Amino acid sequence: MTSSQHALCRGFTLIELMLVISLIAIVLTSSLPSFSALIDRQRLRAAGADVHAALLLARGEALRRDTTVAVSFAPATSLAPWCYGMNDAGPCDCRTSSNCVNTGMPARIRQGGDFPGVALTTNFTPQQTAVFHPARGTATPGTVRLSNNAGNLHIVVSSLGRIRICSPEGRDFPAC
């Protein structure tokens, strides 16, 4: 073997290997904040899509079954995350699963713990409940507000039963 061939076969020195590992560690460390922002944004979008789907289902069931269907929200406390539950007998307490029951359709209760870091507030009155009526799909108007480090989402229910999702920042969804 010539000396140039021998130099090609010798491999990496310990210093070269440590330098490459250090560079990889620096690149990964600098990209972690963007991954965490991506995860936060996806959690917010998933929570928004879930609440939006529940409200659409409630409206559809009110029309299909010709009965009033309610979606009740409970804010987070020091003991429990926020939650919502669907009920065809009026407002219910989603913290107790036996309170949110539906005749002829499965109970639907969702805990905010499924969406870590996402906060929920509403302005529905009374009892933080959106009520969908069978007459033309009308509803109790109000807004569900979801927020985390990535931003805010609003799910708006009109008195005519229209349900839309929007973002005050105009990111990922139409602007509110």
Beta strands, then each sheet from edge to edge (+ up, - down):
strand 1: 69-74
strand 2: 83-87
strand 3: 108-111
strand 4: 119-122
strand 5: 129-132
strand 6: 142-148
strand 7: 151-157
strand 8: 163-166
sheet 1: 3+ 2- 1+ 5-
sheet 2: 4+ 6- 7+ 8-
end
